[in-house]
Amino acid sequence: MPVLLFLAKKTARRCVIMPAQVVKPERILTLRFQPSGNFSDYLKMSNIKESSEDTKDLEMVKILLDDHGKLLKQMRKVVEKADDADDEGTIDMIGGFIGYIEKISWMLDAWMMKAGDNHPEA
């Protein structure tokens, strides 16, 4: 079974993460499946939820780092499934996302360490 079919068809039942900006609809179409056309559908399938509008900066970055951890865990599962299915296109696409999120997480974590020492709670 192609990996993105797994994501497109079983995501809601398994409560896994794969927001619209990560699972490219073009890739799903390339594999001859139909992606959802509504962002609200992806929000229903995701276990990453919106934060409150009034979240303080330090808390917001903590939430982002936690969400990044969830995304990275799910993306590694996708890479494993893609490898089992010999789906090199998906492996390449998700591998690029993993590298990008790891880099952003490192920068946010570095900011948190510095801000935690120098940033008063508001």
C-alpha positions in Angstrom: 0.0 0.0 0.0 1.5 3.4 -0.9 2.4 5.4 2.2 0.2 8.4 1.3 -2.8 6.2 0.9 -2.1 5.1 4.5 -2.1 8.8 5.4 -5.1 9.8 3.3 -7.4 7.0 4.3 -6.3 6.0 7.8 -5.3 9.2 9.4 -8.6 10.0 11.0 -9.0 6.6 12.5 -5.5 6.4 13.9 -5.4 10.0 15.1 -2.0 10.6 13.6 -0.5 13.9 12.5 -0.1 14.9 8.9 -1.3 18.5 8.3 -1.9 19.8 4.8 1.4 21.6 4.5 3.3 18.4 5.1 1.4 15.9 3.0 1.5 17.6 -0.3 -1.7 17.1 -2.3 0.4 16.9 -5.4 2.2 13.9 -4.0 -1.1 12.2 -3.2 -2.4 12.9 -6.7 0.9 11.6 -8.2 0.2 8.3 -6.4 -3.3 8.3 -7.9 -5.3 9.1 -4.8 -7.6 12.0 -3.9 -6.4 14.4 -1.2 -8.8 16.4 0.9 -9.6 19.8 -0.5 -10.4 21.4 2.9 -8.0 22.5 5.5 -10.8 21.9 8.1 -10.6 18.1 7.2 -6.9 18.1 8.1 -7.5 19.9 11.3 -10.1 17.2 12.3 -7.4 14.5 11.6 -4.6 16.2 13.5 -3.6 15.8 17.1 -1.9 19.3 16.9 -4.4 21.8 18.1 -4.6 25.6 17.8 -3.2 27.5 20.8 -4.9 30.3 22.6 -4.6 33.7 21.0 -3.3 35.2 24.2 -0.4 32.6 24.7 2.7 34.2 26.1 5.9 34.0 24.0 7.8 31.5 26.1 4.7 29.2 26.4 4.1 29.5 22.7 7.6 28.4 21.8 7.2 25.4 24.3 4.0 24.5 22.5 5.8 24.8 19.1 8.6 22.5 20.3 6.1 20.0 21.6 4.2 20.1 18.2 7.5 19.7 16.3 8.3 16.6 18.4 4.9 15.1 17.4 5.4 16.0 13.8 8.9 14.4 13.7 7.7 11.2 15.3 4.9 10.9 12.7 7.2 11.8 9.9 9.7 9.1 10.9 6.8 6.6 10.8 5.9 7.8 7.3 9.5 7.3 6.2 9.5 3.7 7.6 6.2 2.9 5.7 7.5 4.6 2.5 10.7 2.5 2.8 8.6 -0.7 3.1 6.7 0.3 0.0 9.8 1.4 -2.0 8.3 4.9 -2.3 11.4 6.9 -2.8 9.5 10.1 -3.7 7.8 10.2 -0.3 11.0 9.3 1.5 12.7 12.2 -0.2 9.9 14.7 0.4 9.4 13.8 4.1 13.2 13.6 4.7 13.5 17.2 3.6 10.7 18.2 6.0 12.4 16.4 8.9 15.6 18.3 8.3 13.8 21.6 8.2 11.8 21.0 11.4 14.9 19.7 13.2 16.7 23.0 12.3 13.8 25.2 13.4 13.5 23.2 16.6 17.1 23.6 17.4 16.8 27.4 16.9 13.7 27.6 19.0 15.3 25.5 21.7 18.4 27.8 21.7 16.1 30.9 22.0 14.3 29.2 24.9 17.5 28.7 26.8 18.6 32.3 26.3 15.1 33.8 26.9 14.5 31.7 30.0 17.5 33.4 31.7 16.8 36.9 30.4 13.1 37.2 29.7 10.8 38.2 32.5 7.4 36.4 32.6 4.7 38.9 31.6 
